[in-house]
Amino acid sequence: MDVIGAVDIGGTKIAIGVISMLGGILTSEQFPTQDQLNPASGLEHIITSLDHLLDLTGGKLAGIGIACTGQVNPVTHSLGNNAFLPGWEGAFMVAELRRYFHVSIELENDAVAAALAEAAWGAGRGQDTSLYVTVSTGIGGGLVQHGRAYTGSGGSHPEIGHHVIDPTGPVCYCGAHGCWQSLASGQAMAAVHEAISRKRPSLHPIRRRTCDG
């Protein structure tokens, strides 16, 4: 049975899955990212996890799709500047994985990959234009027009999370003040809650989820 390997690299977790050729998830697992992993150890975890999941399913790997937070270079298949994965800039995940698994591998920004998936199989199916927005560790988005992802100069994806909502708002890592991401992302909401809880100790703490959402 031919299967597809799926790798989702986020600012909080890395999720690994094995997908049937019909699109169903056969099995999956995940582990935390952030400061715990550098590119070398992250790659080692990904390879070990994929090997384990392939053994569980008994499937023959036909290819791997990688979705990653932050900037992705569409020409070199390397990772660009990434505030959530410090030290990962310039990592060549595709080349390393191809050398190990000897299959075709594609790499895309996570929000763009999700937008393409929704356009093909989800809420955007049958529509000429669809927009996908993700609110997670950060805020990202992808625009699909006539089956193709919209990209800007050099293949860059829409940085919808860095649209300025309030110029007097908190500074964002991009250098602007009051970006949507700096106001309403998972990290931003947690920071607001913690600031309020310092003034109101009776406020229930946020349950942080690093591996399951």
C-alpha positions, 0 to 999 in steps of 0.5 A, spaced: 500 500 500 502 506 497 502 512 503 504 519 503 508 522 509 506 528 512 510 533 516 507 539 519 512 544 523 509 549 527 512 554 532 509 549 538 509 542 535 511 538 530 506 533 527 507 527 523 502 523 519 502 517 514 496 518 509 493 514 505 492 515 497 485 517 498 487 522 503 485 519 510 490 519 516 492 512 518 496 514 524 500 520 527 504 523 532 507 529 535 512 532 539 514 540 541 518 544 538 520 551 540 527 552 544 527 544 545 529 542 538 535 545 533 534 543 525 539 537 526 535 534 532 528 536 529 530 532 523 532 526 527 526 526 530 522 527 524 526 521 520 525 517 527 517 518 527 516 517 520 520 510 520 516 508 526 509 510 523 511 507 516 512 500 520 506 501 524 502 501 517 506 497 513 505 502 507 510 503 502 512 511 502 511 514 495 512 521 497 513 527 503 509 533 504 512 538 509 508 544 511 512 549 515 511 556 519 514 562 517 518 563 510 519 558 505 524 559 499 520 556 493 527 555 489 532 552 494 527 548 498 530 551 505 527 555 510 527 562 511 527 567 517 522 564 522 521 568 529 518 561 532 524 557 530 530 561 532 536 557 528 532 554 523 533 559 518 537 556 512 535 549 514 535 544 508 530 539 510 528 537 503 535 535 501 536 531 507 529 527 507 530 526 500 537 523 501 534 518 507 527 516 504 529 517 496 522 519 494 519 526 492 518 531 497 515 538 497 515 544 502 510 549 503 509 555 508 503 551 513 498 556 512 499 556 504 499 548 504 492 548 508 489 553 503 491 549 498 488 543 502 481 546 503 481 549 496 482 541 493 478 537 499 475 542 504 471 549 504 474 552 498 472 546 494 469 548 487 470 555 488 475 560 484 478 564 489 478 562 497 482 565 503 484 561 509 486 564 515 490 560 521 490 563 528 495 559 532 502 560 535 502 566 530 497 568 525 497 566 517 494 566 511 493 563 504 490 565 498 488 560 492 486 562 485 483 558 480 487 552 484 494 555 485 496 559 491 497 566 490 505 568 491 508 575 491 515 577 489 520 571 490 514 566 491 513 569 498 506 568 501 501 573 504 503 575 511 496 577 513 498 576 520 502 582 519 497 587 517 497 593 522 490 593 526 492 598 531 499 603 530 499 604 537 499 597 539 504 592 542 511 592 538 511 585 533 517 581 532 517 584 524 518 591 527 511 594 526 506 596 532 499 593 533 500 587 527 494 583 527 499 577 530 501 581 536 494 583 538 490 576 537 495 570 536 495 564 541 502 567 544 498 574 544 492 572 548 496 568 553 500 574 554 494 579 555 491 573 560 498 573 564 498 581 564 491 581 567 492 575 572 497 579 575 492 584 577 487 579 578 490 573 582 483 569 582 483 569 575 484 562 572 490 560 569 490 558 561 492 551 560 497 551 555 497 546 550 504 544 546 503 538 543 495 537 542 493 543 538 
